[in-house]
């Protein structure tokens, strides 16, 4: 085939009926003996940013490490044991612009560090979120500039919290102060966004009826394509294809468990896994595939909505999260809150381990990515926005130094961290929101 006479484009797609299948980074995509070869085969800089939000703060005592290292992880962070060399815990950060304290402003300020206009109507106003600033730079050459995900299917309107419009709790990402970006919570729709070629809801529904699998449309082209690849590249493609196929199987199994779906088309939920953890793992795996295929380089993910009454029997907490978060220093409620915090961390840890096991060039997906995980609320009982629970993971290609606990003695704007992560991803700006400096101490050469 003629395309093998020169290097394959990084944006090589296999196309089928309504399918655009992006490929992972292959050796055949690297021009031999060129400067580009070193850049593509051995990517030496950060190329992706991800943000994961947890609602309603945390129980600090079983979260905050005792010292400056992660040698001994506290209860809540114990699921990070296998991956802790890639993780830094950051203590002492605050969101001044989230006050007066509320659930709405916790969610709204997390990525914007901006003050939400208090309104119950459509004249809402916030600020451009950090992920969308990243998308303006990192998303220019990808299929999707950014991907917005959530776990809750609610889309309430009107007033949801102390005179604040529901839009502030529903949306984590804003492309402008007046433009919230709705997040998708349904795995099937996310899968279609990543690997489908769009079209109307009716067209997508008809296409699904005609095929057992979205990937069936590219199976034959995949076989022909692999004949012209080296053994190493064939293995990469086969592993990636099977990963995508397995995610689709899990989505299909979840949908099969819905005996009858009264909703009319793919714009509405058809069926998600019954267990929260299974749903969350699917959403994390879709992020992994999106990064691996370079479909997007920026992701935001809301693990649960603020003021959520979701229960977590899988974590031994059958009580609703929101009432538990108003613990009043009750030891029983504090323990339950810690278990919920640990459960969420465990799902993030599984995802990080998968990223660390996925090779890319001279490193891994995790090396070339930075994720920030945390909440816009600290003490949930007081609706406080200081001493936030924050983790930063990945970033070895940007000299991120993991296995540490960075403690700020004075309350430090979370926007300082946002600014630094943007800069480390090659987005050179001098200020973000109310930043007062940077958080460069998270990066740099290891001390002698």
N, C-alpha and C positions, 0 to 999 in steps of 0.2 A: 504494500500500500504506500502511496506517495508520502503520507505524513510521517513515515519512518525514516525518510531521507534527511529530515531535519528534526530538531527537538519538538516534542509535542507541546502545545500551549498548556499553561497551568490551568486554563479555563476550558480544556477539552471536555466536551459533553457527549454522552451517548443518548441518542434521541429515539423515542418510540411514539406510540399513539398517546399524545398528551403527557409525555414523560421527558424530563431533562435530567439525566443522571450525571452528576458531577463526580469526578474521580479524585482520589487522594493524590498526594504528591508522589510521583513516580520518577525513577532514574531517567526514563525516556523523556521526561519533561525538562531535562537539564542539558543545555548545549555543552558539548565537550570542549575543554580547553579554552573556556571563556571566563571573563570576570563574573558573568551571570551564574556560572556553574557554582561558584563558591557561595553566592548569595542564595540560590534556590536550594541546592543540595544540602548546604550547611547554614540554614538561616540563623543568623547570630543576633537577631533582635526580636523584641516582642512584637507579635502581630495580631493579638486578639485580647479583648477585654470582656470580662463577664461580671455581672452583679447579681447576687442572690439576696433576697430580702426575707427576713423572718419578722413576724408581727409581735407586738406586745412585749418587747424587751426581754429581760432575762432575770434569773436568780444569780447574782454575781458571785456569791461565796463558792459554789461548786464549778464556776466557770473560770475565774481569774487565776492564772498560775501564781505560785508563791514567789518564784524568783524570776530571773531574766532569761531563763532557758525553758525549753519544753521537755527537759529530762524526765520530770514526773508530771504527767498530765492530770489535772483535776477531773472530777467525775464527769462533768458535762462534755469535756473535750477528749475523753478516753477513746472514742471511735477514730480519732486522728492518729493513733499510735503508729500505724504502718506508714503513714504519709507525712509525719510531723516535720521531717527535715525539709519539706517544701512549704511549710506553713509558718506564718508569723502572727501571733496574737497581739493586737494593739489595744491598749487601755488608755483612758483619759480623754477620749474624743467627745466633742459635743456638737449639737446643732442649735445654735442660738436662735436662728430664724424659725425654728419649729414652735417656739413659744407664742401664745399661751398654749400649754401642753394639751394635746389631744391626739386621738388615734388618726384623724384625718391629716394633721400636720406632720405626724411621725412618718407616714408613708410618703406624703408629698415632698418633704424636705430631704429625704434620704439621698436621692440622686440629684436634687436641684440645689440644696442648701439655701433655698429661697423661702420667703414668707408667702404663704397662701392668702389670697384675698378672701376675707370672710364674706361669703355669700351663699344663699340657698338657690340661686338662679343660675343662668347660663353666662353671667358676666364674670366667670372665674378667671383668675390670673395667678400664675406661679412663676416659672422660669424655665429656660431650656435645661434639660437634665444632662448630666455628664456623659451618659451613654450616647446621647444624640450628638453631642460635640464630637465624640469619638467616631460615630458613624459618618459624620460629614467628611472625615479624613480617611478612616480605614475602610469605609464601605464603597469607595468610588469604583473599585474594580471587582466587586463581588456581586453575585446574583441578588442578594438582599443586603441593603445597607446595615440593617439591624434586625434582630428577632426579639419580640416581646412575648414572654410566656407567663402563665399564672397557673394556679391549681384550682381556683374557685371559678365557677361558671356564673356567679351572680353579676348583674350589671344594673344595680339599683340607680335610680335617678332621684332628683330632688335633694333634700337635706338629710344627711346621715349622721352627723356628729357635731353637736354644739353650734349649729348655725353654719356649718361648712357643707358645701355641696358634695354629693356622693362621688363626684368625679375625682376628688382628691384621694379617696380610699381605693377607688377602682383602678387607678392608673399609676404605675410607677414611672413611666417614661413620658416625657413631653418634648416634642420637636420645636416648640416655641412656647412662650408664656401663655398662649391661649389655645394651644393644640395638644391635648393629651393623646397618647397612642394606646388604643385598646390592646390588651394582651389576650393571647389565645390559650385556652385551657384544655382544648380537646386534642388528644394525640393524633387522631386521624387527620384533622385539618392541618396541624403542623406538618405532618408527613407529606400531605398533598402540597403544602406551600414549598417545602424543601425539594421535592422530587417531581412535582407536577408542573405543567406549563400554564396553569391558570385557567381562564375561561369562566363562564357563568356557573352558578351553583347547579343549574339544570344540566349543563354540559358535563360537569364533574360527576354528577350522580349517574348520568347515562353511561359515562365511561367506566365507572365502577361496576355497573351491571354487566358490561361486555367482557370484563376480565376478572379472573379470580384474584389477580395480584397486579398492582401497579407496575411492579418490576418485570412481569411477564413480557411487557412491551419491548424491553431492551435485552432480553436473555440471548436471543440469537445474535444480535449485534455485539454483545459482550463476548460471545464465543469467538467470533471472527476477529475482534479487536485483540484478544489475548494471544492469538496465533503469532502476532507480530511483536510480542513483548518478550523480554528476557525472563528467566525463571524467577528472579527476585520480584520483578514487577508483577508477574502473573500471580504470585502468592499474595502480594499486597492487594491486588484487585479482587481476588477471590475472597480474601478475608473481609474486605470492606463490603463487598456485595452480600456476603453471608450475614454480616452485622446488620445491614439494612434490611435484609430479608427477615431476620429474626425479630427486629423491631416491628416490622409489618405483621408478622405472625401474632405477636403479643397484642397488637391493636385489634386484629381480627378476632382473637379469642375474647377480648373484652367486649367487642360488639356482638359476638355470638351469644353472650350471656344476657343480652337484652332481648326478651321474648318478643316484644312489639314496641316499635318506636313510632310514636304519633307525630313526631316532628317532620316537617315536609322536605327538608333538603340539607345539604352539607354545610349550610351556614349555621346550623344549630347542632347541639350535641346529639350524637347517635348512641353513645355508650362509652364510658370510661371504666378502667379497672375498679372493681368494688373496693379494694383495699387502697388506702391512701398511699402507702409505701410503693405499691406496684405502679400507681399512677405517677408518683414523683420520679421513680426510677426511669419510667418511659420518657418523661419530659427531660430528664438529665441526659438520657441516651440520645435523644433527638438533638440536643445541643452538641454532644460529642460528634455525631454524624455531620452536623452542619459545619463544625470547625474542620473536621477531617477532610471533607470535600471542598473546603474553602467557599462554601455557599454564603456564609456571613462571617464577620470577624468581631461582631459586637452582639452581646446577648444580655437581656435583663430577665429575671425570673422571680416572681413573687410566690414564695412557698406557702403562704396563706394570707388571707386578707385581714387587715386590722379589724379588731372587734369580732373576729371570727368565733363562732360557737362550735367549731369542729371539735370532735372528740378523738382521742388517740388510744383506743383499746390495745393497739399493737405495742404501745409503749407502756402499758399498764396504767393508763389514765383514761378511764371512761367518762370523766367529767369534762364539761365544755371548757375550752381554752380561755376564753375571755373572763368568766367568773374566777377561774383559778388564778389568773394573772393579778386580780385584785385580792392579794393574799393577806393583807393586814398583818404581816409578819407571822401568820399562822404556820407553824412548822410543817404540818401536813400538806397545806397548799404549796408551800415553798418547795417541798420535795417533788410534788407533782409537776410544778413548773420546771424544775431542773430536769425531770424525766422527759418532758416535752422538748426542752432545749436540746438535750442529748440525742433524742430521736431525730430531730431535724439535722443536727450535726452529723449523725451517722449516715444519712442519705447523701449529704455533701461529701463526706469522706469517701464513700464508695465511688462517687463520680470522679473525685481527684485521683483515686487509685487507677481507675480506667484510663484517665488522661495520661497518667505517668507511664502506663503500660503500652501506650500507642506511640510507636516510633514515627519520627518525622525528621528527615535529614540527619544531622549529627546529634539530635536530641529527641525530645518527646513533645507531644502536644502541650503538656503542662509546662515544659520549659519555655515554650514560645507563647504562653498565655498568662494573663494575670486575672485572678478572680478576687473580688471583694465580697465578703459574706457578712451580714449583720443586720442590725435593726436601727430604726430612727428613734427608738425609745430605750431608755436605760431602765430605771426603776418603774415597772409597769403599774405598781400600786399608786404611785404619785404622778404618773404621766410625765415623768422627768425626761429630759433630752440631753443629759450629761452622763459621762462614763458609759458610753454606748458599747455594746458587745460587737467587736469588729475582728474579723480574721482576714488576712491577705494570703493568697496561695498562688504557687507557681512562680513564673518570672525568672527562672535561672538564666535565661538568655539576656536578661537585663540586669544581672548581678543581684537579683533578689536573694537575700540571706534568710533562709528559713530556720526552723528549730528555735525560734527566739520569742521572747515576750518583751515588746517595746512599751514602756510605761512613761506617759507624759505626766510630770508632776503638776502642771497647771492644765486646766481644761484647754484643749486645742481644737480649732475648727476641723470638722470632718472634711471640709472643702480643701484643706491642706493636703490630705491624702488623695482626694480626687485629682487635684492638680498634679501631684507627683505621678500618679498612675498614667495620666494622659501624657505627661512628658516622657515617661519611660517607654511609652508605646510610639514615640516619635512625633507626638503632637505638641509642638512648642508654643505654649501660651504662657503668659506671665502671671495670670490671675484667674481664679474661678470663684464666682459668687463672693463670699466673705473671707476668702483665704487670706491668711496673714503671713504665709511662708510656704515651705514645702515639708515633706516627710522623707527627705532623702536618706535619713539614717536607716531606713528599711533596706537600702540598697548599698552597693559598693563592695570592694574587696573584703574578704574575711580578715579579721584582725590577726596579726602575727602572734 
